[in-house]
Amino acid sequence: MSNTKFYFECRSCGNHIPGFKEWFAEGQKCPKCGKSNIYTVYNTDKQKLKELIAQKTKPDSLWHYFDFLPLENPENIVSDGEGVSPIQQWSFLEKFAKEKHGLNLKVYVNRNDYSPATGTFKDKGGTLIASVLKEQGIKEYVVASTGNTANSVAQYLAKAGISASIFVPQDALHENFVHIGSLGQKVYIVKGDYAYAKKVAADYAKKHGILISLGNLDPLRLESKKTSAFEILRQLGKMPDVYIQAVSGGTAPLAIEKAFHDFGDTGILGKMPKMIFIQGHYCAPQVDAWNNAKAKGFPEGWENEYPIYENPKVFIPTIATGNPGLYPHLARLVKRTNGEYFAINEETTIEVARLVAYEKAVKIGPASAAAILGFFEALKNKAIDNEQTVFINMGEGVRRAISFLEQVSYTTEEITSVADTQRFDREKYRDFVWRPMMEY
C-alpha cells in the first residue's frame, strides 16, 4: 500500500484500494467492480479518539482529528480554522417547547456561521479537499453545487493555488457567484436545474480530463464531516437524542453514520440519534417519497422509489435537489433511527430568521432558518419526546444571502422630519416576531 495510515474499501465488492493516488488514477472507481462507493478505513488505534475528545482546550480546527482523516502528511494541510464552531444551548427554543408543548428539552444549535472561511459547515469539506489535492499534486478540480459547497471549495482551492471550475444552477443565490468570481475561480451558471448542472460539470471534467467531486458520497466530504460527531461529543459530552438538519443531498448525516460505523464497536459515541430531515415545500422529493412509503407500510424496495422534479422553482435554492440520488441511503438511516422527514413552508423561514435575530442577535441564512423551522415542525408533529436532547445542525450565516436578509429586515422607516418619529422601544417587537411561531 502507498501509505500505512488508511486505505479504501469498496462497499460493493470489498476490494481494497491503497489510497488517493490509486483512487484518482482509476477515475474514482473501484478497479474490480467499477463502483464509486467506498469507505475509508484507518489503521490508527480507535481508542486515541477518546484522548482527542477529552482535550480541555479548544482545538484550532478539525485537523485536531488528523489521525482519523485521510491525509498522509500534516505539512499539506490547507486550513482556516474550520470545523470547531461552538455548539450553543438556545433557551428560548426550550422555553417555547415547554410552554407550547409541555416538553422539557435541551436544545443545542451548531453555529456553523462562525466558520472562518465562508460561514458554512461546507468548510469542513473544503479544507480536506484542498489538502488532499495539494498532497497529490493536483492543480485543477471541478464541482457542481447549489451554492455553499461551491463557495467553500473555491475559497480553499484558491488558498492552495488550485484552479476550480464551479458549475451552479441558474436559480442559485446571486451572491454566491460574486464571492467565487472574486477569488479568481471560474463560475459557470448553467441554464437548468441542479441535476443538469451536475451533468454539464461531468461533461466538462471528461472533456478536459480533470478530477471532479463525486458529490455527497465522496470520501473527501464524508470523512471531513464525520468530525462533527467528534465535536458534538467534545462539546456536549454525549450524542443528542435527536438530530435535525435541512437537507439537499445529505452528506452531513451520512458522515455521522460513518463515524458510528468506524467507532460503534468501541462505545465511544454512544447511541445513534433519531434523524429528522427537513426540505422546502417547493422541492421536497425525499419528503414525498418518505410519506408515500410510510403510507404503504414500507413495502420491500420502498427506499428505491422516489420522484424526480425537474427545474423546481424554489425560494431556498441551497436545499433544493430535484433528483435525490442519496435518498435510499438517507431514508434507510431515518427508518433505522425511528426518525422522520418534514417539509416546511419556505417563505416562513423569513419569520424564523427574524425570531432568531431578535432573541439571539444571530443573523442566519435561509437553509439554517429551514433547520430551525424544522424544530417547530417536529414539535407540532410530536416527533420529539419529553426529556430529550435536540441538536440542530444549522448550515450557514447570511454572508452570501444578503437578499434574504433584506427580506428579514422589518424596522426601516423613511421620514422627512423628527415629527415623523416615535420614541423607539425594541420590546414592542416581541409579539410581532413570536406571533407566527405561536400560531404554527
BELSULPE-V600798 format. One record per residue. N is the residue number from 1. SS is DSSP state (H for helix, E for strand, L for the rest). PHI is phi in whole degrees, -180 to 180 (NA if undefined). OMEGA is omega in whole degrees, -180 to 180 (NA if undefined). Layout:
BEGIN
n = [N;N]
ss = [SS;SS]
phi = [PHI;PHI]
omega = [OMEGA;OMEGA]
END
This chain:
BEGIN
n = [1;2;3;4;5;6;7;8;9;10;11;12;13;14;15;16;17;18;19;20;21;22;23;24;25;26;27;28;29;30;31;32;33;34;35;36;37;38;39;40;41;42;43;44;45;46;47;48;49;50;51;52;53;54;55;56;57;58;59;60;61;62;63;64;65;66;67;68;69;70;71;72;73;74;75;76;77;78;79;80;81;82;83;84;85;86;87;88;89;90;91;92;93;94;95;96;97;98;99;100;101;102;103;104;105;106;107;108;109;110;111;112;113;114;115;116;117;118;119;120;121;122;123;124;125;126;127;128;129;130;131;132;133;134;135;136;137;138;139;140;141;142;143;144;145;146;147;148;149;150;151;152;153;154;155;156;157;158;159;160;161;162;163;164;165;166;167;168;169;170;171;172;173;174;175;176;177;178;179;180;181;182;183;184;185;186;187;188;189;190;191;192;193;194;195;196;197;198;199;200;201;202;203;204;205;206;207;208;209;210;211;212;213;214;215;216;217;218;219;220;221;222;223;224;225;226;227;228;229;230;231;232;233;234;235;236;237;238;239;240;241;242;243;244;245;246;247;248;249;250;251;252;253;254;255;256;257;258;259;260;261;262;263;264;265;266;267;268;269;270;271;272;273;274;275;276;277;278;279;280;281;282;283;284;285;286;287;288;289;290;291;292;293;294;295;296;297;298;299;300;301;302;303;304;305;306;307;308;309;310;311;312;313;314;315;316;317;318;319;320;321;322;323;324;325;326;327;328;329;330;331;332;333;334;335;336;337;338;339;340;341;342;343;344;345;346;347;348;349;350;351;352;353;354;355;356;357;358;359;360;361;362;363;364;365;366;367;368;369;370;371;372;373;374;375;376;377;378;379;380;381;382;383;384;385;386;387;388;389;390;391;392;393;394;395;396;397;398;399;400;401;402;403;404;405;406;407;408;409;410;411;412;413;414;415;416;417;418;419;420;421;422;423;424;425;426;427;428;429;430;431;432;433;434;435;436;437;438;439;440]
ss = [L;L;L;L;L;E;E;E;E;E;L;L;L;L;L;E;E;L;L;H;H;H;H;H;H;L;L;L;L;L;L;L;L;L;L;L;L;E;E;E;E;E;L;L;L;L;L;H;H;H;H;H;H;H;L;L;L;L;L;L;L;H;H;H;H;H;H;H;L;L;L;L;L;H;H;H;L;L;L;L;L;L;L;L;L;L;E;E;E;L;H;H;H;H;H;H;H;H;H;H;H;L;L;L;L;E;E;E;E;E;L;H;H;H;L;L;L;L;L;E;L;L;H;H;H;H;H;H;H;H;H;H;H;H;H;L;L;L;L;E;E;E;E;E;E;L;L;H;H;H;H;H;H;H;H;H;H;H;H;H;L;L;E;E;E;E;E;E;E;L;L;L;L;H;H;H;H;H;H;H;H;H;L;L;L;E;E;E;E;E;L;L;L;H;H;H;H;H;H;H;H;H;H;H;H;H;H;H;L;L;L;E;L;L;L;L;L;L;H;H;H;H;H;H;H;H;H;H;H;H;H;H;H;H;H;H;L;L;L;L;L;E;E;E;E;E;L;L;L;L;H;H;H;H;H;H;H;H;H;H;H;H;H;H;H;H;L;L;L;L;L;L;L;E;E;E;E;E;E;E;L;L;L;L;H;H;H;H;H;H;H;H;H;H;H;L;L;L;L;L;L;H;H;H;L;L;L;L;L;L;L;L;L;L;L;L;H;H;H;L;L;L;L;L;L;L;H;H;H;H;H;H;H;H;H;H;L;L;L;E;E;E;E;E;L;H;H;H;H;H;H;H;H;H;H;H;H;H;H;H;L;L;L;E;L;H;H;H;H;H;H;H;H;H;H;H;H;H;H;H;L;L;L;L;L;L;L;L;E;E;E;E;E;L;L;E;E;L;L;L;L;H;H;H;H;H;H;H;L;L;L;L;L;L;L;L;L;H;H;H;L;L;L;L;L;H;H;H;H;H;H;H;H;H;H;H;H;H;L;L]
phi = [NA;-76;-150;-106;-83;-155;-151;-104;-122;-67;-78;-91;-122;82;-64;-99;-119;-56;-179;-65;-56;-74;-62;-69;-64;-91;71;59;-135;-65;-67;-90;-118;82;-87;-116;-96;-125;-115;-90;-115;-105;-94;-69;-60;-61;-66;-64;-60;-59;-64;-66;-71;-77;-58;-80;-82;-68;-64;-74;-169;-66;-71;-56;-101;-50;-63;-119;-126;-82;-131;-86;-122;-62;-67;-93;-66;-117;-139;-125;84;-84;88;-127;-64;-66;-108;-109;-87;-107;-70;-67;-74;-64;-63;-62;-60;-72;-74;-90;-123;69;-110;-93;-124;-112;-119;-119;-124;-84;-86;-65;-65;-80;-57;-61;-72;-130;74;-141;-74;-70;-63;-61;-70;-59;-67;-73;-58;-63;-67;-68;-63;-62;-64;-90;71;-90;-109;-137;-153;-123;-139;-109;-158;-87;154;-67;-63;-57;-66;-65;-62;-59;-63;-72;-69;-62;-63;-90;74;-110;-79;-117;-106;-110;-114;-126;-70;-65;-93;-64;-58;-57;-59;-63;-61;-64;-64;-66;-62;-69;-85;81;-98;-88;-115;-113;-89;-89;-76;163;-86;-64;-61;-72;-61;-66;-65;-64;-63;-65;-63;-64;-62;-68;-60;-104;66;-108;-66;-125;-63;-77;95;-66;-96;-60;-58;-65;-88;-63;-68;-67;-75;-57;-66;-59;-63;-66;-70;-60;-65;-64;-90;-101;87;-162;-77;-73;-80;-132;-121;-119;-155;-79;-125;-104;-96;124;-64;-58;-66;-68;-71;-61;-61;-62;-61;-69;-62;-74;-121;-58;-78;-94;81;-64;-85;83;-103;-63;-73;-67;-97;-122;-110;-118;-131;-76;-68;-75;-147;-131;-63;-69;-63;-63;-65;-62;-62;-66;-66;-64;-64;-93;80;52;-68;-55;80;-56;-70;-93;-104;-151;-78;-121;-107;-91;50;-66;-97;-129;-95;-121;-61;-58;-111;-104;-131;-75;-117;-84;-61;-87;-52;-55;-69;-67;-63;-63;-64;-60;-66;-65;-101;57;-91;-153;-116;-138;-102;-114;-70;-64;-67;-66;-62;-62;-67;-66;-63;-63;-62;-64;-65;-70;-80;-121;55;-120;-97;-113;-81;-63;-68;-66;-63;-64;-66;-64;-62;-61;-62;-63;-66;-65;-62;-59;-95;56;-93;-122;-99;-61;69;-95;-100;-114;-116;-109;-89;-73;-84;-158;-92;-108;-55;-119;-140;-63;-64;-68;-62;-63;-77;-72;-62;-144;-110;-72;-146;-86;-136;-111;-159;-63;-65;-86;-100;-133;-61;-92;-134;-59;-59;-67;-87;-58;-62;-62;-79;-89;-54;-59;-78;-68;-94;-68]
omega = [-175;175;-177;-175;-176;170;179;176;179;-178;180;-175;178;-179;179;179;-170;-176;-176;179;180;-180;179;-180;180;180;-180;176;177;-179;-178;-175;177;179;-176;-178;-177;172;176;-179;-175;177;179;176;-176;-177;179;178;178;180;-179;-180;-176;-178;-174;-179;-179;177;178;-177;177;178;168;-179;-177;-177;-180;175;-173;174;-175;-173;-179;178;-179;-178;174;-170;172;178;-176;169;179;179;-177;173;-172;174;-178;-173;-179;175;176;180;178;-180;-180;-174;-176;-173;176;-177;172;-176;164;-175;-179;-179;178;-174;179;176;177;-177;-169;-172;-175;178;177;178;176;179;177;178;-178;-178;-179;178;-178;-177;-180;179;177;-178;-179;178;-179;-173;-180;-178;-179;180;168;-173;173;175;-172;178;180;-178;-179;180;179;-179;-175;178;175;179;-179;-179;-179;-179;179;173;-172;179;-178;177;-173;-179;177;-179;-176;-178;180;-178;-176;-179;-178;-179;-178;180;-176;175;-173;177;173;177;-174;179;-178;-179;-176;179;180;177;178;179;-180;178;179;178;179;-180;180;-179;-174;180;-177;177;-179;176;179;-179;-168;-179;177;-180;178;179;-177;-177;-179;-178;175;-178;176;178;180;-179;176;179;-178;-174;-177;-180;178;175;178;175;-176;179;-178;177;170;-175;167;172;176;-179;-174;178;176;176;175;177;179;177;178;176;-177;-170;-177;-177;-179;-176;-177;-174;-177;-175;177;180;171;-178;176;-176;-174;172;176;-172;179;180;-176;-178;179;177;-180;179;-180;-179;179;179;180;180;-179;180;179;179;-179;-179;-176;-174;-180;-180;177;-180;175;-179;-179;178;179;177;-170;175;-180;-178;-175;-177;-177;173;-176;180;-171;-177;-180;-176;180;180;-178;-178;177;178;179;-179;-178;-179;-178;-178;-177;170;175;172;179;175;-172;-180;180;177;176;-179;177;179;176;-179;-179;179;-180;-174;-173;-175;180;179;-175;178;-175;179;176;178;177;178;178;177;176;175;178;179;179;176;-179;-178;176;180;178;-177;179;177;179;174;-176;177;179;-180;178;-175;-171;172;-176;-177;180;179;-177;179;175;-180;178;178;178;-178;-173;-174;-174;-179;178;180;176;179;-180;179;-179;-174;171;-180;-171;174;-176;-177;-179;180;-175;179;-179;-176;-178;-173;-179;-179;177;179;-173;NA]
END
